[in-house]
Amino acid sequence: MVELVTRNYWWLGVMRDIGRYVERCDLCQRMKNRMEEVAGKLKLSEIPWMHLTVDFIIKLPVVAGKDAILVVCDRLSKMAYFVATMEGTSAEGLARLYKDNI
């Protein structure tokens, strides 16, 4: 408050007068600044990795015997895993890839 007043005005005893005014002002006493720290970041209420999206990127050049990528993404945190695989992998093979890599 002192800083706001002293930007435009100055007189002898300005600090004392501002202090007295704030001590007697009902609104100033009710609207004091908080001295405690601000609350932290909000926490997610859902459990991550509950809602997933799964997709394949296929028809890639063969590298180390792999020609496709399995993409698994968590819809809440947007975290993604990319797993190299073959285009003709069976459902059992994909389940094994998910279990081993995610």
PyMOL CGO cylinders between C-alpha atoms (Angstrom):
from pymol import cmd
from pymol.cgo import CYLINDER

trace = [
    CYLINDER, 0.00, 0.00, 0.00, 2.86, 2.35, 0.83, 0.3, 1, 1, 1, 1, 1, 1,
    CYLINDER, 2.86, 2.35, 0.83, 4.36, 1.75, -2.57, 0.3, 1, 1, 1, 1, 1, 1,
    CYLINDER, 4.36, 1.75, -2.57, 1.14, 2.74, -4.36, 0.3, 1, 1, 1, 1, 1, 1,
    CYLINDER, 1.14, 2.74, -4.36, 0.85, 6.02, -2.44, 0.3, 1, 1, 1, 1, 1, 1,
    CYLINDER, 0.85, 6.02, -2.44, 4.50, 7.00, -2.72, 0.3, 1, 1, 1, 1, 1, 1,
    CYLINDER, 4.50, 7.00, -2.72, 4.46, 6.61, -6.51, 0.3, 1, 1, 1, 1, 1, 1,
    CYLINDER, 4.46, 6.61, -6.51, 2.49, 9.86, -6.82, 0.3, 1, 1, 1, 1, 1, 1,
    CYLINDER, 2.49, 9.86, -6.82, 2.63, 11.58, -3.42, 0.3, 1, 1, 1, 1, 1, 1,
    CYLINDER, 2.63, 11.58, -3.42, 5.17, 12.35, -0.74, 0.3, 1, 1, 1, 1, 1, 1,
    CYLINDER, 5.17, 12.35, -0.74, 5.09, 14.31, 2.51, 0.3, 1, 1, 1, 1, 1, 1,
    CYLINDER, 5.09, 14.31, 2.51, 6.92, 14.23, 5.80, 0.3, 1, 1, 1, 1, 1, 1,
    CYLINDER, 6.92, 14.23, 5.80, 5.61, 11.28, 7.83, 0.3, 1, 1, 1, 1, 1, 1,
    CYLINDER, 5.61, 11.28, 7.83, 3.94, 9.52, 4.88, 0.3, 1, 1, 1, 1, 1, 1,
    CYLINDER, 3.94, 9.52, 4.88, 4.86, 6.07, 6.25, 0.3, 1, 1, 1, 1, 1, 1,
    CYLINDER, 4.86, 6.07, 6.25, 3.38, 6.82, 9.69, 0.3, 1, 1, 1, 1, 1, 1,
    CYLINDER, 3.38, 6.82, 9.69, 0.17, 8.22, 8.22, 0.3, 1, 1, 1, 1, 1, 1,
    CYLINDER, 0.17, 8.22, 8.22, -0.35, 5.24, 5.92, 0.3, 1, 1, 1, 1, 1, 1,
    CYLINDER, -0.35, 5.24, 5.92, 0.28, 2.84, 8.81, 0.3, 1, 1, 1, 1, 1, 1,
    CYLINDER, 0.28, 2.84, 8.81, -2.33, 4.59, 10.97, 0.3, 1, 1, 1, 1, 1, 1,
    CYLINDER, -2.33, 4.59, 10.97, -4.84, 4.60, 8.12, 0.3, 1, 1, 1, 1, 1, 1,
    CYLINDER, -4.84, 4.60, 8.12, -4.44, 0.87, 7.47, 0.3, 1, 1, 1, 1, 1, 1,
    CYLINDER, -4.44, 0.87, 7.47, -4.71, 0.03, 11.20, 0.3, 1, 1, 1, 1, 1, 1,
    CYLINDER, -4.71, 0.03, 11.20, -8.03, 1.89, 11.47, 0.3, 1, 1, 1, 1, 1, 1,
    CYLINDER, -8.03, 1.89, 11.47, -9.52, 0.91, 8.11, 0.3, 1, 1, 1, 1, 1, 1,
    CYLINDER, -9.52, 0.91, 8.11, -12.13, -1.84, 8.51, 0.3, 1, 1, 1, 1, 1, 1,
    CYLINDER, -12.13, -1.84, 8.51, -11.86, -3.00, 4.89, 0.3, 1, 1, 1, 1, 1, 1,
    CYLINDER, -11.86, -3.00, 4.89, -8.04, -3.11, 5.08, 0.3, 1, 1, 1, 1, 1, 1,
    CYLINDER, -8.04, -3.11, 5.08, -8.21, -5.30, 8.18, 0.3, 1, 1, 1, 1, 1, 1,
    CYLINDER, -8.21, -5.30, 8.18, -10.62, -7.77, 6.57, 0.3, 1, 1, 1, 1, 1, 1,
    CYLINDER, -10.62, -7.77, 6.57, -8.75, -8.01, 3.24, 0.3, 1, 1, 1, 1, 1, 1,
    CYLINDER, -8.75, -8.01, 3.24, -5.25, -8.80, 4.44, 0.3, 1, 1, 1, 1, 1, 1,
    CYLINDER, -5.25, -8.80, 4.44, -2.84, -10.65, 2.19, 0.3, 1, 1, 1, 1, 1, 1,
    CYLINDER, -2.84, -10.65, 2.19, -2.30, -14.29, 2.99, 0.3, 1, 1, 1, 1, 1, 1,
    CYLINDER, -2.30, -14.29, 2.99, 1.06, -15.16, 4.46, 0.3, 1, 1, 1, 1, 1, 1,
    CYLINDER, 1.06, -15.16, 4.46, 0.85, -18.92, 3.84, 0.3, 1, 1, 1, 1, 1, 1,
    CYLINDER, 0.85, -18.92, 3.84, 1.99, -20.55, 0.62, 0.3, 1, 1, 1, 1, 1, 1,
    CYLINDER, 1.99, -20.55, 0.62, -0.36, -21.01, -2.29, 0.3, 1, 1, 1, 1, 1, 1,
    CYLINDER, -0.36, -21.01, -2.29, -1.83, -24.51, -2.66, 0.3, 1, 1, 1, 1, 1, 1,
    CYLINDER, -1.83, -24.51, -2.66, 0.06, -26.87, -4.95, 0.3, 1, 1, 1, 1, 1, 1,
    CYLINDER, 0.06, -26.87, -4.95, -0.99, -28.28, -8.29, 0.3, 1, 1, 1, 1, 1, 1,
    CYLINDER, -0.99, -28.28, -8.29, -4.26, -30.12, -8.64, 0.3, 1, 1, 1, 1, 1, 1,
    CYLINDER, -4.26, -30.12, -8.64, -4.04, -33.88, -8.52, 0.3, 1, 1, 1, 1, 1, 1,
    CYLINDER, -4.04, -33.88, -8.52, -5.66, -36.15, -11.03, 0.3, 1, 1, 1, 1, 1, 1,
    CYLINDER, -5.66, -36.15, -11.03, -8.75, -37.86, -9.69, 0.3, 1, 1, 1, 1, 1, 1,
    CYLINDER, -8.75, -37.86, -9.69, -8.61, -40.70, -12.19, 0.3, 1, 1, 1, 1, 1, 1,
    CYLINDER, -8.61, -40.70, -12.19, -6.13, -43.55, -12.25, 0.3, 1, 1, 1, 1, 1, 1,
    CYLINDER, -6.13, -43.55, -12.25, -3.77, -43.30, -15.22, 0.3, 1, 1, 1, 1, 1, 1,
    CYLINDER, -3.77, -43.30, -15.22, -3.71, -46.13, -17.77, 0.3, 1, 1, 1, 1, 1, 1,
    CYLINDER, -3.71, -46.13, -17.77, -7.42, -46.89, -17.33, 0.3, 1, 1, 1, 1, 1, 1,
    CYLINDER, -7.42, -46.89, -17.33, -8.56, -45.52, -20.72, 0.3, 1, 1, 1, 1, 1, 1,
    CYLINDER, -8.56, -45.52, -20.72, -6.19, -46.45, -23.53, 0.3, 1, 1, 1, 1, 1, 1,
    CYLINDER, -6.19, -46.45, -23.53, -6.06, -45.95, -27.24, 0.3, 1, 1, 1, 1, 1, 1,
    CYLINDER, -6.06, -45.95, -27.24, -4.22, -48.53, -29.34, 0.3, 1, 1, 1, 1, 1, 1,
    CYLINDER, -4.22, -48.53, -29.34, -3.20, -48.06, -32.95, 0.3, 1, 1, 1, 1, 1, 1,
    CYLINDER, -3.20, -48.06, -32.95, -0.79, -49.50, -35.48, 0.3, 1, 1, 1, 1, 1, 1,
    CYLINDER, -0.79, -49.50, -35.48, 1.55, -47.80, -37.89, 0.3, 1, 1, 1, 1, 1, 1,
    CYLINDER, 1.55, -47.80, -37.89, 2.07, -50.27, -40.72, 0.3, 1, 1, 1, 1, 1, 1,
    CYLINDER, 2.07, -50.27, -40.72, 3.77, -50.58, -44.10, 0.3, 1, 1, 1, 1, 1, 1,
    CYLINDER, 3.77, -50.58, -44.10, 7.10, -49.30, -42.77, 0.3, 1, 1, 1, 1, 1, 1,
    CYLINDER, 7.10, -49.30, -42.77, 10.48, -50.32, -44.17, 0.3, 1, 1, 1, 1, 1, 1,
    CYLINDER, 10.48, -50.32, -44.17, 11.78, -53.49, -42.53, 0.3, 1, 1, 1, 1, 1, 1,
    CYLINDER, 11.78, -53.49, -42.53, 14.38, -52.75, -39.85, 0.3, 1, 1, 1, 1, 1, 1,
    CYLINDER, 14.38, -52.75, -39.85, 15.74, -55.54, -37.63, 0.3, 1, 1, 1, 1, 1, 1,
    CYLINDER, 15.74, -55.54, -37.63, 12.86, -57.78, -38.78, 0.3, 1, 1, 1, 1, 1, 1,
    CYLINDER, 12.86, -57.78, -38.78, 10.13, -55.31, -37.71, 0.3, 1, 1, 1, 1, 1, 1,
    CYLINDER, 10.13, -55.31, -37.71, 7.84, -53.47, -40.14, 0.3, 1, 1, 1, 1, 1, 1,
    CYLINDER, 7.84, -53.47, -40.14, 5.11, -51.99, -37.89, 0.3, 1, 1, 1, 1, 1, 1,
    CYLINDER, 5.11, -51.99, -37.89, 4.77, -49.99, -34.69, 0.3, 1, 1, 1, 1, 1, 1,
    CYLINDER, 4.77, -49.99, -34.69, 2.22, -50.64, -31.95, 0.3, 1, 1, 1, 1, 1, 1,
    CYLINDER, 2.22, -50.64, -31.95, 1.19, -47.30, -30.37, 0.3, 1, 1, 1, 1, 1, 1,
    CYLINDER, 1.19, -47.30, -30.37, -0.46, -47.41, -26.92, 0.3, 1, 1, 1, 1, 1, 1,
    CYLINDER, -0.46, -47.41, -26.92, -1.55, -44.05, -25.48, 0.3, 1, 1, 1, 1, 1, 1,
    CYLINDER, -1.55, -44.05, -25.48, -3.15, -43.16, -22.15, 0.3, 1, 1, 1, 1, 1, 1,
    CYLINDER, -3.15, -43.16, -22.15, -6.02, -40.74, -22.82, 0.3, 1, 1, 1, 1, 1, 1,
    CYLINDER, -6.02, -40.74, -22.82, -5.71, -39.01, -19.42, 0.3, 1, 1, 1, 1, 1, 1,
    CYLINDER, -5.71, -39.01, -19.42, -1.98, -38.26, -19.23, 0.3, 1, 1, 1, 1, 1, 1,
    CYLINDER, -1.98, -38.26, -19.23, -1.29, -38.41, -23.00, 0.3, 1, 1, 1, 1, 1, 1,
    CYLINDER, -1.29, -38.41, -23.00, 1.66, -40.68, -22.26, 0.3, 1, 1, 1, 1, 1, 1,
    CYLINDER, 1.66, -40.68, -22.26, 2.47, -42.99, -25.17, 0.3, 1, 1, 1, 1, 1, 1,
    CYLINDER, 2.47, -42.99, -25.17, 4.49, -46.15, -25.74, 0.3, 1, 1, 1, 1, 1, 1,
    CYLINDER, 4.49, -46.15, -25.74, 5.80, -47.20, -29.13, 0.3, 1, 1, 1, 1, 1, 1,
    CYLINDER, 5.80, -47.20, -29.13, 6.63, -50.88, -29.62, 0.3, 1, 1, 1, 1, 1, 1,
    CYLINDER, 6.63, -50.88, -29.62, 8.25, -52.26, -32.77, 0.3, 1, 1, 1, 1, 1, 1,
    CYLINDER, 8.25, -52.26, -32.77, 6.46, -55.34, -34.12, 0.3, 1, 1, 1, 1, 1, 1,
    CYLINDER, 6.46, -55.34, -34.12, 5.57, -57.25, -37.29, 0.3, 1, 1, 1, 1, 1, 1,
    CYLINDER, 5.57, -57.25, -37.29, 2.47, -56.47, -39.32, 0.3, 1, 1, 1, 1, 1, 1,
    CYLINDER, 2.47, -56.47, -39.32, 1.24, -60.07, -39.16, 0.3, 1, 1, 1, 1, 1, 1,
    CYLINDER, 1.24, -60.07, -39.16, 1.50, -60.49, -35.37, 0.3, 1, 1, 1, 1, 1, 1,
    CYLINDER, 1.50, -60.49, -35.37, -1.32, -62.54, -33.83, 0.3, 1, 1, 1, 1, 1, 1,
    CYLINDER, -1.32, -62.54, -33.83, -3.64, -61.35, -31.04, 0.3, 1, 1, 1, 1, 1, 1,
    CYLINDER, -3.64, -61.35, -31.04, -1.73, -63.52, -28.57, 0.3, 1, 1, 1, 1, 1, 1,
    CYLINDER, -1.73, -63.52, -28.57, 1.53, -61.96, -29.73, 0.3, 1, 1, 1, 1, 1, 1,
    CYLINDER, 1.53, -61.96, -29.73, 0.12, -58.45, -29.32, 0.3, 1, 1, 1, 1, 1, 1,
    CYLINDER, 0.12, -58.45, -29.32, -1.10, -59.29, -25.81, 0.3, 1, 1, 1, 1, 1, 1,
    CYLINDER, -1.10, -59.29, -25.81, 2.40, -60.51, -25.00, 0.3, 1, 1, 1, 1, 1, 1,
    CYLINDER, 2.40, -60.51, -25.00, 3.92, -57.31, -26.44, 0.3, 1, 1, 1, 1, 1, 1,
    CYLINDER, 3.92, -57.31, -26.44, 1.55, -55.22, -24.30, 0.3, 1, 1, 1, 1, 1, 1,
    CYLINDER, 1.55, -55.22, -24.30, 2.35, -57.22, -21.15, 0.3, 1, 1, 1, 1, 1, 1,
    CYLINDER, 2.35, -57.22, -21.15, 6.12, -57.10, -21.70, 0.3, 1, 1, 1, 1, 1, 1,
    CYLINDER, 6.12, -57.10, -21.70, 6.47, -53.47, -22.80, 0.3, 1, 1, 1, 1, 1, 1,
    CYLINDER, 6.47, -53.47, -22.80, 3.73, -51.43, -21.14, 0.3, 1, 1, 1, 1, 1, 1,
]
cmd.load_cgo(trace, "trace")
